[in-house]
Amino acid sequence: MRFESCATSLSWIPSEAITGTTRMPFDAGITRYDEPPPSELGDVEALRAADRFRFANVLRAWVETDSSGQITGSGYSGDGLMGDSLVRLGGLGYRFQPVQLPLLQREPEHGDGWVRFVQTAGGRTGIPAPRRVRRKPFIQWQAPLAWTTLSLTLHSDGKAEAEMTGASPFPRHWVYDAEGRLSHKSGLIDFGDWYRKSFGRHSPWGDQDSKALVTAVETALERQLSVQLMRGAGKPRIRRLAAGDVLVRQGEPGTDIYLVLDGVIRVEHDGERLAEYGPGAMLGERAHLEGGPRTATLAAVTACRVASVDASQLDREALEELSGGHRREQAARGAIR
């Protein structure tokens, strides 16, 4: 019997990922940010034709078993796909073609009733960028590298498990399961580190990968509320946190609700660590709904950017539904926000 499965990552540039003077060509319309990819994958080639991602890693693999359930064969059938970068100057537009580097597929790892496949896909992004080097001419025009490394484990009974084990620090990476459902996201973008270092040996095609910080996907309700927060009547306040900084402290007053734009936030109650949330998560609704102090501490696990507005600007029924979901998530451990 033959079992096949797949995992796919799409990489794209959200507007909040670019900061400082680097935003100038984006905000001037010379180049562009990306709209978020769909929550259901659909046709990857159609998404590439519509410029919905910068690059994709499509890991497909198979195993064959005999009548006793023993794995007798296995193999890859995946690929990588690169998008392009459109630059506009005046009324003219030019597409810079990226350079796809060779697909890296590790020798399948065999275990007791399973085989693990690991694939890295990516390459050089389309627009050349200046960077300082130690030797003459001291400035080199070269586009950085972007990539993801996906792992797919196939079992002899057909069960499959996928994860993103490595990724470039930029751009944002979304991971889809075999059914094409969005399952995980990269939790942290570091444009500065990527821009300076993601060349040559500082990549899987050299001698190192970058471990991926992966977080669970936010709910459809959180996506709805995040649009209200970012595009509502009140302009959101953007706050930067260093790893270890406290966003709100248990027992303090407060009515703001928070949207994690980048990084990972930890929830603590009476000193106990309850959960960690990544980009897209909405936090802090209970103090507003209950008219009391904060019921938990929110602290930054990594460097973070967080947007906030007063919770009164958002739909109360939606916030009550959000709070109910948070309660159910943490009911087994007795705490909350």
N, C-alpha and C positions, 0 to 999 in steps of 0.2 A: 504494500500500500504506500502511496506517496502523499506526503503532507507538505503544503507550502504555506508560507506566511510572509509578511512584510512589515517594515517600519519606515516611515518617511519623515524627514525634517525639512521645513521651509525656513529660509533665513531672509529677514527683511529689516528695513530701517524705519522705526517709529520716530515721530517728531521729537518726543521727549529724550531720545537717545543722543542728540547732538546739542552741545552747549558751547557758550563763549563765541569767539570770533569764527569758529568753524561753521556756525549756523549761517553765516552771511550768504554763501552761494545758494543754500537751500531756501532761505527766506526771500532772496531776490528772484527766485524762480529759475536760476541758472541750472540747478539740478533739483531733485525732488526727494521728499520723504515717501514712504509707502503707506497705503491703507493696510490695515490688518488683514492677513489672509483669512479665508473662511474657516468656520469651526468644523465644517465637514469638507474633507479634502477634495473629493470629486476628481476631475481629470487634471493631472499635473501638467500635461502638455498645454492644455487650454489655459491654465493659470499662467504658464510661462508666456504664452502668446499675448496675454492681457497684462503683462508686466506686474504680476502680483507677488513676485518674490525675486531676490537677488541670486540665490542658488538653492538647489534642492539635493538632498541625499536620499536616494531611494534604495533601501536595502531589502532585497528579496532573496529568499533562500528556501531550500527544500531538503527533506529527508525521505528515504525509502525504508520500509520495514518488511520483514518476512512474516510468515504465518504465525511465528511465535512472539512477534512484537519486537524483535531485535532490529536495531538500525543497521542496514546493510549498505547504504549509500547516502551521500549528501553533497550539496553544492550551492554556489551562489548564482543569482541571476539578476543582480542589482545594477544600478548605474547612478551617475551624478548628472545634474542638469544646471547650467549656468544661465542666468538672465543677463541683460545688458544694462548700461547706464546711459540715460539720455541727458545731454547737456544742451541748453538753449542759450544763445547769445543773439539778442535782438530778435529778428524773425527767423533765424536759422536754428536748426537743430541737428545735433550729431550724436550718433550712438557709438559709445566706446565698447568694444567687444572684450569681455573678460577672457582670461586664459585659464582653462580647466586643467588642473594638474592630474597626473595619473591616479586612477582609483586605487586606493589601498585596501586590500582584502586579506586579512590574516588567515593563516591556515586554520580551518575549523578545529575547534577544541572539543574533544569527545569525552563524555562522562558516562555515568551509569544511566542509560536510557535517555540521553540528551546530547545535542550538539550545539555549540555556541559559535555564532558567526559575528565578526566585527569588521565594519567597513567605514573608511574615512573618505569623504568626498568634499571637494571644494576647489579653490584655486585663487588666482590673482584677480582682484576686483578690477573693474573696467577703467576707472579714471586714475591716471598716474598722479602721485602725490609727492611733494618734496619732503625729504627727511635728512637729518644731519648724519654724517658718517665720519669716522675718525681720520680717514686718509683723504688726500686730494681726490676729487674736487671739493670735498667736505659737504656737499649737497648732492643727493642722488634722487632722481625722479623715478620712483618705482611705486607701484600700487601695492598695498599690504595684501596678505593672504587671509582668506576666510574659509572656515571649514566646520564640519561636525563629524563626530565619530559615534556611530550607532552600534549597539549590540543587540542581537536577536538570538534567543535560545529556543530551539525546537525540541520538543519531547516526543518520545515514541508513540504516545497516545494522541498526538496532534496539538497538544497545548503549546502555546507560544508566549514568550515574555520578551518585551523589548525595553530598552532604555538608551538614553544618550549619555555616554561615558566621557566624552570630551568635546570641546568646542572652542572656537576662537572667541575672545572676549567681546567681539563686536561682529555682526549686528545682533539683533534679537533672533533666537531660534525657537521654532515651535515644532513639536513632535506629534505625529499622528500614528494611531495603531493600525492593525490589519484591516479594520472596517472603515478606515478613513476618518475616525473621530479624533479630534484634538485631545491629547492625553496629558502632555506636559509642556512646560515652557522653560527656557533658560531664565534664571532668576536675577542675573546681574549683567549689565552692560558696562564695559569700561573702554570708552572710545580712545582715551588718551594712551592707555597701555597698549591697546591694539595698534594704534597709529604709529607708535614708536618702535614696537618690538616684533610684530607679526611678519617676519621676513626670514627666509633661509632656514637656518637650523632651529629657529624658534617656532617650529611648526612640525606637524607629523611627517612632512617630507624631509625634515632635517633629523633632529634627534629628540624632539619632545612634542607632547600634546599639551593642551590646557584642560585641566579637569573641569567638567561642566557642573555648575550649580543649577540644579533642576528643581522646579517647584510644580505643585499640582495646578490644574487649570481652574480659574474662577468660574462661578456659576453663571447661567444666563441672566439671573437676577442682578448679579454684581455687574455684568456688562451693561445692563440697562441703567443701573444707578450711576455707573461711572460716566456715562454720556450726560446724565443730568448734572453731575458734579462739575464736569469740565466745560460744559457748554450752556449752563444755566444762566440765570440773571446775574448772580453774584460771581465775580472773578475769583477763581480758586487761588489760595495761597500755596506757594511751593516752598517746601522746606527740605534742606539737605541734612542728612545725619551721617556721622561717622560710625563705624562699628562700635557698639557698646553704648551709644547715646540712647537716652530715654525719650520717647516721643510723648507719652502720657504716663502718669504714675497712679497706681491704685490709691483710691481715697481722695484724690484731688477733684475739684469741680471741673466741668468742661462740657461743652455741647457740640464741639466740632466732630465731624465724621471724616475719615481719612481714606484716601485711595493710594495704594502702593503703586508708584510709577516704575520704580526700579529697586532691586535689592530684596532683602528678606527681613521681615519683622517677626519677632517672637512675642507670644502672649504668655504672661506669667500671672499667677494668682497666689497670693500669700507665699511668694518665693518659689512656687512650683512652676516648672516649664510645662506649658500645656500644648502649644502648637506653634508652627511657623507658617507664615504666609508670604507669597511672592507677588510679582506684578499682576495687577488686576483685582487684588483682594480689597474689599471694603471693610473697615474696622472702626469700632468706637461708637456704635449706634445706641448701646444700652443706656448710657448716662442720659442721653436726650429722651429716650422713650420712657424711662422710669423717673426722670426728674431728680436724680440723685448724683452722687459722686461716681467717679470711674471705678468699675468693679475689677479691673485688672490693669497691669502695667504692660505697655507696649514698648519694646526695646529693639534697637537695630542689631541684627546679627552680622550684617555686612554694611558697607556704605549704602545709603538709601536716598531716594528722592520720593517725597510724599506730597500729595496735593490734599488740601482740606477746604471745606466750607462749613458754615454752621448747618447742623443737621436739619434745621427748620426749613431750609431751602429744598429739601428732598421730600418725595412722597412718603407720608407716614405709613401707609399700609405696606408699601414696599419695604420700608425699614423694619416693620414688625415681622414681615416674612423673612427678611435677612437675619434678624435676631433669633427667630425660631430655628433657622438652619444652623446658626452658630451654637445654640443650646444643644441641638441634637448631636452635633459633631463632638461636643465635649461632655455630654451627659455622663458617660462612663467614668469620667475622671472628676466629676462633681463641680466643675468650675465654669467660668465664663468671663464675659466682658460686660 
